[in-house]
Amino acid sequence: MASQAISSSGAGNRVIIAVAGVVMQVALGAVYAWSVFREALAEQYGTSVTAVNTTFSITILALGFAAFVGGLWMGRSGPRIVAITAGILYGVGIFLASFAGSSLPLLYLTYGLVAGVGIGLGYIVPVATLIKWFPDKRGFITGVAVAGFGGGAFVTAFIAKALVSSVGVFQTFAILGVIYLIMVVGAALFMKTPPEGWKPEGWEPDTTESSDRSGVDYDLGGALRHWQWYALWALLFLNVSAGISIIVEAAPMAQEIAGVNATVAAGLVSIISVANALGRFGWAWLSDAIGRKWVFFTMFLLQAVLFFLLPLVSVYFLLAILAFAIVSCYGGGFGTMPAFAADYFGSANVGKIYGLMLTAWGFGGVLGPLLISYILDTTKSYTLAFYIIAAIMLGSAVVAFIVRPPTRPQEAGGRTGDTAGARV
């Protein structure tokens, strides 16, 4: 009866927590509207694309490392305090960026470092929390948990473009900073972990062995003793590097390649934000059916073809279709990887294990934008960058093809190096 009470009392709450998690992710994911600000900032500072985009790279790099810290902190203090801190840092960081009108380094510090830390702390909270509330729908809920982040730029792109035109880019930062703080802190108040022993009513854990799961709960140290953790890190890093290069250049790319005006170009930011959100949900849902590794394998091959085709496109409609597909794969990596990590290393410590894995997001967020910005500054064309990324995607498919779950402890013959930190 006690277990039934625990099960029933939490059944309704998890939906509310899921909604709050999506709201939090929408606010945090607004960072993907960066390309709307890029031209105004370059004009303000009189500097290169690479120098301005360094702000976004710092944001993503800080995000990746902060997500790991957030995962560790959640394990000790719970999700709520981590999420509240995230909202304060994120909102204040964006707000303080409004004072960076004469100082690019100050923009790096505020929008880049402070806001990036806030985003990272906040991002891991819904992912790690909801995967515990929805053990019966692991792939589905991780897709939902991060779909909001992918779609955050949809509305933000239009709002930010209108604000930049009417009040200027720095006053826009002040307004958005206050909005983000209210949204994230408000949603954070609903964040909590399920009670000990809670499970969805009528659901029982699947104890059957599967070739796609290790069947073991590893702690962080145990996971790091297996090459599979580094393989998953590489898959996420490579996928991020490709997709984020499109995200960060979406608006300027539409203007140069398709010759559209700034308003239409800003529309591409919203279009790909929808792709980011749908990809996080759609690819994650598909991974429940065909397996996580095959989703990554398919996404890498698809992106290789799409990046190869991009230089051949000059019509906005076709550009939007290709960019939509590429960014859906980018989002799909984030929707699928939390469940991928839980399949291989268990869900008990997924906040720490996946939190550290998100450093791949940080490094990919540096490589992708800087690669495309550097080539654009030197060649004044996107063509070479697209071909290089297409080749990288072909190589990435090989990594996805060879990855497999860690060896089960009983299959490892009891070797210390294979079983340390694992719980069957």
N, C-alpha and C positions, 0 to 999 in steps of 0.2 A: 504493500500500500504506500509505503514511503517513497519508493522509486516512482510509483505512478503519480504521486503528488508533485514530485520534482519535475516529472515529465510534463504534466498538464499545466503547471504554473508558468512554465517558460515558453509554452507553445505559441502563445499570442505575442509575447514580448519580442521574440526574435524578428518578427516582421517590422515592428516599430524601429528596432535597432538597425535593421537593414535599410530602412528608409533614411534614417539619420546618417548612416554611413554613406549613402549615395549623395545626400546633400553636402556632406563634408567634402567628398571627392569632387563634386562639381565646382565648389569654390577653389579647391586646391588645383584642379585641372585647368583653371583659367590661365595658368602660366603658359599654356600652349598657344595663347593668342599673341605671343611675343612678336611675331613678324609684323603685326599691325603697328608696333611702335618703332620698328627698326629704322625706317627711312627718316622719320621725324627726329629720332635721336642722332642719326648720322649727320643730319643737317645741323642740328643744335651744336654738336661737338666738332663738326668739321673734320671728321675722321673716317676711317675705312670701315667696310662691312665687317671685316674680321675683328676689329677693335670693339665695335658695338656688340656683335654676337658673342664676344667673350663673356658679357654679362650673363647671357642665357646659359652658356657652358658652365659658369661658376654656379649658377642656380642648380643645374642638374647634378653637377659633381657634389655639391653640398647636400643635395637631396639624398643621393645614394648612400653616403656615409651616415647621415642623420637617421635614415630609415633603420640602419643596423642598431644605432644607439637607442632608437625608439623601441625596437624589438626587445632589447635587453631590459630597458626601463619598464616596459609593460610587464615583463616577467616578475618584477619585484613590486611594482606599485599599482598595476592594473591599467586599463586603457584610458580611463577618463582624464586623469591628471596629465598624461602624455598628450592627449588630444587638445586639452585646454591650452597647454603650453604651446603646442603647435599653432593654434589659432592666433595667439598673441604675437608670436614671433613672425608669422606670415603676414598678418595684417599690419603690424608696426613696420616691418621691413619694407613693404610696398609703400606705405604712407611716407616713411622717411626718404624714399627715393624721390619724392616730390621736391626735396631740397637739394638735389644733385644737379641742378641746372648748369652749374659752371664747373662741375668736377666729375669726370668719368670714373675715377677711382672710388668716389663716394657712391656712385651707382653700382659699381662692383660690390661694394660692402653691403649696401642696403638691399637692393633688388636681388643681387647675386647671392651673397653669403647669408645674411640674416633671414630673408624670405625663403631661401633654399633650405636652410635648416628646418624652418617651420613646416615647409611642404613635406620634407622627408619624415619628420616626426609624425605628422598627421597621416601620411599615406599608408603607413604600415598598420595603423590602428584598425580601420575597418576590415582590411584583408585578414589579419591574424585573428580578429575577434569573430567575424562572421563565419570563418571556416570551422570554428568550434560550435557555433550555434546551428550550423547546417551540415553535420557530418553525412547526412543522407543525400545531399546534393552538392558535393564538393566542387566539381567543375562548374556547375551552373552558378553557384553563389560567388565563387571567385571572379567569374565573369561579370556578375552584377556589381560586385564590390568595387571593381575598378572601371566599370563602364562610365560611371559618373565623371571620373577623372578625365577620361578620354573625351567626353562631351562638354567639358567645362568651357572650352573656347567657343562653342557654338554661339551662345548668346553674347559672350564677352567680346567677340570680334566685332560685332555690329555696334554694341554699346561703346566699346573703347574707341572705335573709329569715329563715331559721332562726337564723343567727348574730346578727342584729340583735335578734331576740326573746330570745335566751338570754344574750348577752354585751354587747349594746349596739352602737350604730353605730360608735363610734370603735375599739373593740377589734376589730370586724369588719374595719376598714381595716388594722389591724396584721397580722391573719392573712392576708388576701387579698394584701397587699403582698409578703409572703414567698413565697407561692405563685406569684404572677405573675413575680417575679424569677427563680425557679428555672426556670419553664417557658420564658420568653423567652431567657434566657442559654443554657440547655441546647439549645434549638432553633437558636440562633445559631451554635453550633459546627459545624453542618452546612452553613451558607450559603457558597457559592462560585460564581463565574462559570464558564461552560464554557471549555475551552482555546481558544486562537486557532485558527480553522479548523474547530472542531467542528460537526457537524451530525448529526441523527438518521439512523441507518443506513437506507439506501434512499430517503431523502428528498432532493428537489432543490427549490431555491427556485422559486416561480412567477414567471416573467418576463413573463407575459402582462399586457397593460394592462387595467385595470378602472376603471369609472366611480366605484367606491367607494374607490379608493386613489390616492394621488398618485404612487406609484412612485419616491419620492425620500426620501433620508435627510437630514433637516435637523438642524443643531445648534440650540441653544436660541435664539440670536440670530436665526437664519433663520426659525424657527417664529414668533417674536414679531413678525416683519414681515408676517405674514399675518393677516387678519381672522378666519380660521377658528379660530385658537387661542383668540381671545377669545370666539367663538361657542361653542366646546366648553366653555370656562370657565363661560359663562353657563348652559349646559345643566346642568352639574354643580351649580352654585350653586342654581339654581331647584329642581332635583330634591331636593337636600339640605334646603333650607329647608322643603319640604312634609313629607317623610318624618320628619325629625328632630323636628318638632313633635308627632308622634304618639308617637315613641319616648320623649321626655323626660317625657311626661305619661301614659304608658300606665296605670300602676297607679292614680293618682288619678282619671284619666278613667273607668276601669272602675267605680270606687266611686261616682262622682257620677252618671254616665249610666245605668249598669245597676243600681246599688244593691247591688253584691256586697261581701262582706267583704274584708279586707286580704289574706288568703291566696289567695282566688280572683283578686283583682286582680293579685297578683304572678304568677299563672299566665299572665295576658295578656302580661306581659313575656317569658316564655319562649315563648309562642305566636308573638309577632311576631319574636322572635329567630330562630325557625325560618324564618319568612317572609323575613327579612333574608338568611339564608344561602341558602335555595333560590332567592330572586330573583337573587342575585349569580351563581349558576350557571345557572339556567334562562333568564333573559333574555339572558345572555352567549352561551349556546349557541344561542338563537334568532337572535341577531344574526349568527352565521355563515351562517345560511340566508337571512334577509330583509334584512340590512344594519343597520348601527349606527343610522343616523339614523331609520329606520322603527321601530326598537325604542323610541327615545326619544319619537318622535311618538305611538306607541301608549300608552306609559306615561303621558304627560302627559294625553292625552284620558281615559284610564281614571281617573286620579287626580282629574280635574275632576269626573267623575260621582260618584266615591266620596265626596269631601269634601262635595259637595252633599247626598248622602244621609245623611251621619253625623248631622246634627241631628234626623233623623226616627226614629232608632233608640233604643230604650230596653231592649232585650233583650240580655243578655250574649252569647249565641250569635251574634246578628247583628252586634253590635259587633265581636266577635272576627274574624268573616269579613271585614268591611270593613277593619279595621285590618291584618289579615293581607295583604290585597291591596295596600293602600297601601304597607306596609313592604317588600313584595316588589319594588315599583317602586323604592323607595329603594335597596334592595340591588342591583337591576338596573342602576342608574346606575353604581355602583362596579364591578360585574362587566363592564360593557360599555365604559366609558370608556377604560381602558388600551389595549384593542384599537382603539378609535376613534382615539385619539391616534397609535397606531402605524400605522394605515392612512393617516392624513393626513400624518404627519411622519416615518415610518420608525421602526424599532425600535432603531437604533444608539444613540440618545441619549434613549430613552424615559424613563429614570430622571430626567433633568433636566427634560425637557419636561412629563411628566405630574406630576413632583414639584411643579413650580411651579403647575400646574393645580389641585393639591389645596388651594391656598389658598382655592379656591371652597368647599371643605368647611368650612374655618375660618369664613369669613364666613357661609355658610349655617347653620352651627352656632350662630352668634350670632343671626341674624335669626329663624329658626324658633322656638326656645324663648322668646326675649324677646317676640316678637309674641304668641304664644299666652298667655304668662304675663301680659303687660301687659293684654290684653283680659280675661283671667280675673279679674285683680285689680280691674278697673274695672267689669266687667259681671256678674261671678259666673256666667258662662255661656260654654260653648264655641261656641255657635251662630255668632256673628259671625265669630270666627276661622276657622271651617271654611268659611264662605261666601267670605271674603276669599281664602283659600288656593285654593279652587276656581276663582276668577276668575284668579288668578295662573297656575294650571296651564293654563288655556285659552290665555293669552298665550304661555306657554312652548312650546306645541305649534307655534306659528307659527315660532319660532326653529328648532326641530328640522326643520320642513318646508323652510326655505330654505337650510340649511347644505349645503355641497358641498366636495369636496376642493380644496386649493390648486391653482392653475394650474401645470401642468408647466413647467419652465424652457424647453423647446423651444417650447412654446405661448405663452410670455410674451414671445417675441421677443428673448430675451437681456437683458431689462432688469435692471439691477443689483439693484434693490429686490426683485425676485421670486426671484432666484437666489442671493443672498448667503446663505451658510450652508447651501446645499443640495448634496447629492451624489447624482448620478443613478446 
